[in-house]
Amino acid sequence: MTSATFFIPAVNMLGYGSLSEAVTSLKTQNFRRALIVTDNVLNSLGVVAQLQQLLSKEGINSCVYDATLPNPTTENVKQGLQLLREHQCDLIISLGGGSPHDCAKGIALVATNGGEINDYEGVDRSEKPQLPMVAINTTAGTASEMTRFCIITDEARHIKMAIVDKHVTPILSVNDPALMIAMPKGLTAATGMDALTHAVEAYVSSAANPITDACALKAITMIAQSLRDAVNDGNDKQARENMAYAQFLAGMAFNNASLGYVHAMAHQLGGFYNLPHGVCNAVLLPHVQEFNAQVAAHRLKDIAAAMGANVNGLSDQQGAELCITTIRQLSNDVGIPSGLNELKVKLADLDILAANALKDACGFTNPIQATHQQIVAIFNAAM
């Protein structure tokens, strides 16, 4: 057995009403001015103004950067950093889903370490903790509010950089399901399948351990039980809360066991075609697990059972096949596209996509390492 290190924010607040409690808790930490990193949709909906009012009551002034793109870019990080320096902010608050969280992490890391965000691509490349960051989540999927992962698109290279660094962990994460009620069906489905992918990849990861296993399996069960309800009725408060907890558990799992080829490959699709991350994960997930089944069939059988499938009397290989079928059924039920063709992915690009995927840090803990040709074949199968 090798040793394991467990990363998680120092404080995590979950459940209805946790946003107000979180802002109140900041009062004792002597923060004076916060940069709120978000997107223009949340700003236009008035959610940012609501947060600013709560902060103001605690004596914390704030300014807003709301130009974060769905796949945050190096330029987003530069713009946010400039605003942070102009206003001399001593705190960063991300409000939204994975995009604002990742953008804020990039800003916070460069703010204290210098250079540019590209300098930190890879694993633990920084020397100093980032500027204090609070991550307020409005989706149930990415878990970026509580992880040491930061994904930024390098516009020059058309790739998503995976920055895995203990120094980008927020000091406080907030998951208030009241902020998730307004999520549209498509976003609920995509982020929910993203959370499932986190849990599945963490469970079959070569770096999995008993703690991450427990988190992953519980997340998988809760997602299988609640995602359809959350998609079908966005006002289902119990389903929303279950998904908030499930995505957090999945985050605990992959934050420590890391991920696999689904994410390594999905990052390339997002960087190359500017596609939604959760949808790419959902399309690729069963195909990568078919590849993984040659060494992780027993683990995939466990996942099938966690999703509620009856695995009694099945061999490991049969259990793995049932797992893949069950994942496909859930994906279909929540309206995920059936293949990469629907996302306008081109066969001519698969070689470069595969080459870049093999360099992505997320693939290093896939349970079996692939050749370039095998990654191309998985992409092809997913078309």
N, C-alpha and C positions, 0 to 999 in steps of 0.2 A: 504493500500500500504506500502511495505517495502522500505527502502532506497536502492539506487544503487550506485556503484562506477564504474567509467569507466577507464580502463587501456589501454594505447597505448604508443608506443615510442614517445619521445619528438619531433623527426624529422623523416619524412618519405618521401622519394623521389621516384617518379613513372614516367614511360614513357621513351621513347627512348632517350638515351644520359644521363640518370640520374646517371650512374656509374661514369663517369668522373666528373660530378658536385659534387657527394658525396665525392670522394677522395680529390678534391680541397678544399672542406669545412673542411676537417680534419686538414689542414695546420695551422689554427688559434688556434688549441686546444693543441698544443705543445706535441703531441705524438712523441716518438722517435723510438720505436721498436714494431712491431706488430707480433703476432702469427697468421698466416693464417691457419684456420682449414677447411679442404676440404676432397675430396676423390681422389683416384689415377686416376680415369677416367678424371676428370676435370684437374688434373695436367698433364696427358699425352696429353690432347688436346691443351695444351698451354694457357688455360684460366687463370691459376694461374700466369704464367709468365707475362701475360698482366696486371694483377692486380699489381704485384710486380713492374713493370715498372712505372705504374701510381703513386704508393706510393713513389717510389724512387725520382720521379720528385718533390715531395712535401717534400723531406727530411726525409721520414719515411723508416727506414730499416725494413726488414721482414724475418722471418723464416717460414717454412711450416711443418704442420702436415697433411699428406695426407692418413693416414691409417684408416680413419673413415669407419666403416662398414655400410651397408644399414640399419641395426638396431643397432645404436651405443650402445656400452657396457660400463660397469664400467671400464674395462681394457683400452678402448679408452680414457676415461676421465683421468685415471692415467697417461697414456703415454703422452697425450697432456699437462697435468699439469707439468710433469717433464721437457718437452721441454721449456715450458713457463718460468719456474724458471731458467733453465740453461742459457737462453738468456735474462733474466731480462726484459721481455716484459711488456709494460704498456698499451697495447691495444690488444684486440682479434678481429679478423675479420673472420667471417664464410662465406664461399663461397660455394654455392650449394643449395640443397633442404633441407628438414626437418632434414636429418641425420647429416650433418655438423653443422647446426644451433643448434640442440639439444646437440650435443657433445660439441660445443663451450660454450653453456650456462652452462653445467655441469662443464667444466674446469674453467670458469670465476667465478662461484659461490663458488667452493671449494677454489679457489685462494685467496679469501678475507675472507671467513668464516671458513676455516680449516676443518679438519676431512675428511670424504669421502662422495662421492655423495649419497650413501645410507642413510646418516643421514638426508637428506632433502626430502625424499619421503613423499608425502602428501601435505598439503596446508600451505604455508607461514611458513616454518620451519626455515628459515635463519634469522639472525639478521642484517647483513650488505648488502649493495648493492654489486653486483658482480663487477669484474673488468670491465671497460668500454668495451662495445662490439658493433661492427658494423656488421650487417647481410646483406649480398649481396645475393639475391635470384636468382636461375637459373631455378626454376620450378614454375608452377602455381597450387599450391594445398595446401601445409601444413600450410602456413601462419606462420610458426614458426619464421620467421624473425621479426615478430612484436607482438608476444604473450608472455604471462607469463607462458606458458606451456613448459615443458622439459621432454621428454620421453627417458629413458635410460634402456637398458636391463641389469638386474642383472643375470649374467651368472650362478651364484651358484644356484639361485632359479628358473631359466628358466622363469622369468616373466619380463614384462615391467613395470618399476616404473613410475608412474605419479607424477611429481614434478610440482606443481602449486604454483608459488611464484612470487610476484610482483617484487622481486629483480632480476629475470632473464630476465626482459624486456630489449632488446637492447636500446642503446641511439640513434641509427640511423638505419633505414631499407631502403634498396634499391631494387626496382623492375624495372629493365631495361629489357624490352621485347627482346632487341637485344641478351641477354644472353640465351633466351629461344628458339630461332629459331631452334637450333640443337637437341632439345629434341625428342627422338624417339616416335613413335606412342603409344607404350605400356605405356611408362612413362607419356605421355601427358594424356592418358585416365585415368590411375590410379590416378594421382595427381588431375586431374579435378574432378573425382568422390569423391576424398577426400574432395575437397573444397565444393562440393555440400552437402556432409555429414555434414560438419561443419555448413553450413547455415541451413540445415533442423533441425539438433539437437538443434541449438541455438534457432530456432524459436519455437520449441515445448517445450523447456526447462522450468522448473519451475521457473527459475531465469530470464526469458526474460523480457525486458522492451521496451518502445517505440523506444529507440535509436537502440537497438540490432535488434528489429523487422524490422526497416527500412533498416538496413545494410543487414540483412539476405535475405529479399525478393528481394532487388535489385541484390544481388549476385546470387540468384537462377535464376532470369530472364536472367541475362547475361550468366550464365553457360549453361542454356537451349538453348540459341540462338547461342553460340559460340563454345562450346566444340566439337561438331561434326566437324565443320570446322577446328579447330585447330588440331584435330586428322587426318583428311583426307589430309590436306595440311599444313605441319609444317612451310612452308614459308609464310603462310597467316598472314601478319603483323597485320592486324586489329583484327583477331581472337586471336592472341597471346597477343596483348595489352588488349583486352577485358577480357581475362582470367586472366591476371596479376592483373587487377583492381578487378575482381570478387573474386578471392581468397583472396585479401586483405580485401575486404568488409566482406567476410565470416569470416576472422580472427578477424575483429573488433567485429563481432557478438559473436563468441564463446569465445573470450578472456574475455568477460564480462558476458555473459549468461551461459557460460560453455557448457557442452555437454550432452551425455546420454549413453544408453546401447550399441549403435553401437560401440563407441570408447572403452568403458569398455571391451567389448567382443573381439574386434579386437586386442586390446593390448595383450590379452592372446594368441591369435593365432600367433601373431608376435613373442612373447617371447618364446612360446613353440616350434613352427615349423620354426621360422626364415622366415616368409612369408612377402611379401610386404604389407605395411600398407594400402595403398590406395585401393588395390584389396580386402583386407579383409573387409574394410568399405563398398565398393560397393556391395559385396555379401550380407552382413548382413543388409544393409540399409532398403530394403523393408520389410524384415521379422520383424525387430524391430518396424517399423512404423505400421505394422498390429497389433502388441501388443499394441502400443500406441494409436491406433485409438479408443479404448474404452473410453479414456478420452480427446483426443486431435483431434477428427475428424474435428472440425471446423477449427483448425489450419492447418491440412493437406489439407483441401479444399482450403484454402488460397494459399498453396504451389502449388497445382495443377494449380490454376489460374496464379500464377507467372511463371509457366513453360509453359504457353500458352495454357493450356487445357480449353475447354469450360465448365464451371461449372454452367451455367445458368439453373435454375430450379431444380438443384440437392439438395438433403438433405445433411446435413453434412457428414453422413455416406457414401453416394454415392460419395460425393466429395473426401472423404478420400480414397475410393477404386480407384477412377480415378487417384489420386495422386500416389498411389503405382504402378498402371499400367504404368503411365507416367515415373516414375523413372526406372522401369524395362526396358522400351523401350529404354531410353537413355543409360542405362548400356549395353544393348544388342548391340545397334548401334555402340558403341565405343569399342566393343570386350572384355568386362569383362567376366570372367568365370561365368557359370550359377549357380554353387554351390560349397560348401566346399569340396565335393568329388573330384572335379578336382584339389584341392589344397592338396590332400592326408591327410585331417584331419580324425582322427580315432574316431569312436563312443565310444570306450573304454575310451577316454580321456575327454569326455564331462563333466563328474562330476567335475573333478579338474579344468577344464577351467571355468566352471560356478561358482565354489566356489571362484576362484581368481577374476573373473569379478565383483562379488558382493562387493569385497573389493576395487575396483578401484575407485578413487575419481571422475572420469568422470561420473559415473553412479548415483551419488548422486542427480543430477538435472534432471534426466529423469522424464518426467511428471507423471509417475506412477511407484511405486516401485514394484519389482518382487520378487517372491520366488526363491529359488534354482531350484525347479522343473520347473518353468516357463522359467528360463534362459536356462536350458537344452533343453526344448521344442523348444525354438527359434533356438538354435544351430541345433537341429535335423531337423527343418523345412528348414534350410539353407543348409543342406547337398545336 
